[in-house]
Amino acid sequence: MVGPFEQALLAAMIFVIMLGMGASLTPRDFYLALRRPHGLGIGVVSQYGFMPLIGFAMTLALGLPEPIAIGLLIVSCMPGGTTSNIFTYFSKGNLALSVLMTVTSTVFGVILIPLVLLLYASALDLQIPRENIIATLVILLIPVAIGMTLRKVNANAGAVTEFFGSALALFFIAFIALSWVPRNWQFLMTTAPATYFAAIMLGVFGITVGYLFARSLRLHPRGVRTIALETGIQNAPLAIAIIVLTFPGEEQQSIMAVGALYSLFIVMTSTLVTLLFRRANTAAEQKIPDSLL
């Protein structure tokens, strides 16, 4: 479980991560996105259409116990995270599209996450306190707005904040590995293989479905890579923060298992996918007009 000190540290880390996300944006970015909304529309469909459906399908197929099922649904309903922006950059994807998709899915998430959770939780007869989740999401929009304001006032300060926000997202994963995993080692040793399968394959299936969906729409290869990564890489720190702030200590550990394991394995999955994307980034692809996203 997460102790009081870790809860405070987690809250501070989430604040900085969301602050960095906001610092990566300007009002002009949203203006440009609205001029070419199809890419963002594809991202929202991928994020809130495919990923929750994948989580729901795995819950049914694997026969997961209720706490694990709740954890899987929460992670699958999350928006994209800043980690996807980092992997998009190294994959030579469309970084501007990646950042905009991440923030847009976060903003839309205030409405869509509770609705999607209600839909699938009701189908599985699970009880999820949606009011607490909505309150947490609304509060987390505040640092995004502060970050945007900071960048507008001082571009250099905004760039530094953006860098630390992205770096902290990766640090969070190391924090989980060095703090939560060792203290809960016995719990993890007794965790069913189905839980590990769900935590690992959520990202794998998400990236695959996002890639095939974008390819079917004949997007530019850079856009295809971006949507694949944005679809499969969820904001795991946000999921864990919601779990910590929503559920009591007794339930917390089991519900958090998928989020913690997903945080660890998505980095490995994304690294392998990035290596594949970089090999495929041929000179011929660069001649395709970017107008195709």
N, C-alpha and C positions, 0 to 999 in steps of 0.2 A: 504494500500500500504506500501511498504518498503521505509523508509527515507534514506538519505545519511549516517547517522551514522550506521543504521542497515545494509546497503549494505556493508560498510567497515567491520563491525563486522562479517557479513556472510562470506565475502571473507577470513578473517583471520581464521574463524572456519573451513571452507572447506579446507584451506591450511593445517591446523594441522591434520584434519581427514585423508586427503590423505597422509600426512607425516607419520602418525601412521600406515596406511595401508602398505606403503612401508617398514617401519621398522619391520614389521612382516615377511618379506621375505628375503631369501638369494638366490643367484644363484643356490644353490643345490636344493632348493625347485622346481624350474622350471625344473631342470634336472630330478628329481624324477617324476614330473608330466608328462614329455614327455615320460618317460618309461612306464607309465600307463595312456595314454591319454584319454581312453574311459570315465573316470569319468568327466574330464574337458569338453569333447565333449558333454556329456549329459547335463552338466550345461549350456553350451553356447546355445544348442538347446532349453533348458527350458527357458533361460533368454531372448533370442532374437527371439525365435520361438513362444512359448506359450504366454508369457506376452503381447507383442504387439498385438497378435491376440485377446487375451481376452479384451484388451482396445478398440480395433477396434470394436469388436462385441458388447460391452456394449454401445459404442457411437451410433451405428446403432439402437440397441434395445431400448435405452432410449430416442433417439431423442434429444441429448444434444445440447445446443446452441454452436456456434463456439468457443468462448473463453474457455468454459469448456471442449469441445472436444479436443482442442489443449493441455490444461493442462493434461488431462487424457492420451493422446497419449505420451506426453513427459515423464510422470511418468512411464508409462508402458514400455517405451523403455530404461529405465535406467539400468545400471549394478547393481549387488548386492552391498549392503552397509555393513559397519562394524557392524551394528546392528545385521545382520544375523549371524555373527561370535559369538556374545555374546549369542544369543539364541541357536545356535548350541551347544555351550559349556554346557549350562544348560540343554539341551535336551539329553545330552550324545551322541551327534552325532559325526561325523568325523571332528574334528576341523581343521586338516591340509587340508583336502579337501575343507572345507568351505572357508578358507582364500585364498587358491589357486584359487578357483572358483571366489571369489570376485575380486581379482586382475586381473585374466585373462579376466573376462568379462569387467573390466574397460579398460584394454589395447585394447582388441578387439573392445570396444565400440567406439573408435575414428573413426573406419571405419563403423561398423555395425549400430550404432545409427543413423547417417545421412541417411544411405541407407534404414533402416526400416521406419524411419520417412517419407522419400520421398515416399516410397511405399504406406503407409497408408494415409498420408496427401493428396496425389494425388487422391486416391480412394474416399476420403471425400471432395475433392476440397477445402482443407485448405491451407493457405499460412503460411509456417514456414521458417524463415531465417536460412537456414542450414549452411551458411558460419560462422555466429556468433557462432552457436553451435559447429562446428568443431574446431574453434579457442579456445573456452572455454575448450573443452575436451583435446586438445593438451597441453594447458597451465597447466591443472591439472595433467598431467603426470609428470611434473617437480618435485613436492613435493614427488611423489611416488619414483622417482629415487633418490632424496636426502635422503629419509628415508632408502632405501636399502643401500646406501653408508654409512650412519651413523651407521647402524647396523654392517656393515662389519668392519668399523674402530673401533667402540667401542660397544661391545655387550650389556653392561649395559645401555649405553645411548640409544641404540636402543630399549631395553625392556621398558624403561621409556617412550620413545616417542610412542611406540605401545600402552601402557596403556592409556596415555592421549588422543591419537587419538580415541580409542574405547570409552572412557568415554565421550569425547566431542560429539560423535555422539548422545548419549542419552541426554546430556545437550542441544543439539540443539533442540530436541523435546520439552524439558521444556521451552526453549527460545521462541519457536513458541507459546506454550500454554500461557505463561505469557506476551508476548509482542504483537504478531500479532493478536491473537484471541480477546482479550478485545478491542483493538482499532478498530477492524473490526466487532464488535459484531452485529451491525445493518445489515451489509452486510450478515453475516452468518445467521441471523434470517430470512432474505428474500431469502436465497438460496434455490433453489428447492430441494425437497426430492430426486430427481433423482441424483443430485450431491453428496449428502451424500451416497446414495446407491453405486454409482460408486467408491467413495473414500474408502468405507469400503470393498466392495466385490472384488475389484481388488486384495487385499491381500488374501482374503479368497479363491477366485477361483484359484489364483496362487499357493498357498500352496497345495490345493487339487489336482490340475492337476499335479504339480511336484511330489507329493507323489504317485499318481496312475501311472504316467509314470515310475518312478523309481521302483515301485513294479512290474510293468509288465516286466521289464528287469531282475527281480530276483536278485536285488542287496542286499548286506548286509543291515540289518535294520538300522545300523548307517549311511550308505550311503543314504538310503531312506530318513531318517529324514533330513539329510544335504541338499539334493537336493530339498526337499519340502520347507524348510525354505529359501534356496538361491533363489528359483524360486519366491516365494511370497513376500519376503522382498526386496524392491527396495531401491536404494540410493536416498531417498527423499531430503536430503540436496543438493545433486548435481542437482537434478531436479529444486529445487527452485533457486539455484544459476544461472542456465542456463536461467531460466525465468526472473530473475532480470536483468541479463546482456544482455538479448536479446530483451525484449519487453519494450516499453515506459510505463510511469506511468499510463496512462488511461486504458490500456489493462491489466496491470500487476495484479491488484487485482483479476479480474475474472479468469485469466489463472492460478494464483497461488492457487486458492481455493482448487482444488483437491489435490495438493501437500501438502498444510498445513493440510487439514483434513486427508489425508492418513498418514501423519507423526504421528498424534495423535492416530488414530485408529489401525494402524499396530502394535503398542506396545501392545495394549489390545488383539488383535487377536493372536499375537505371544506368549503372555504369556499363554493364554488358550491352544494353541497348544502344548507349551512346557510342561505344566502340564499333558496333555494327553500322550505325548511321554514318559515322565518320568515314568508314571504308566505302560506303555507298555514295558519298558526297563527291561525285565525279565531275570532271570539267564539263561534260555534256549537260549536266543538270544546271550549271551556272548560266547556261545560255537561254534557259527558259525564262520568259518574262515574269517579273515579280507580281504583275497584276493578277496572276493566278493564285496569289497568297503563298 
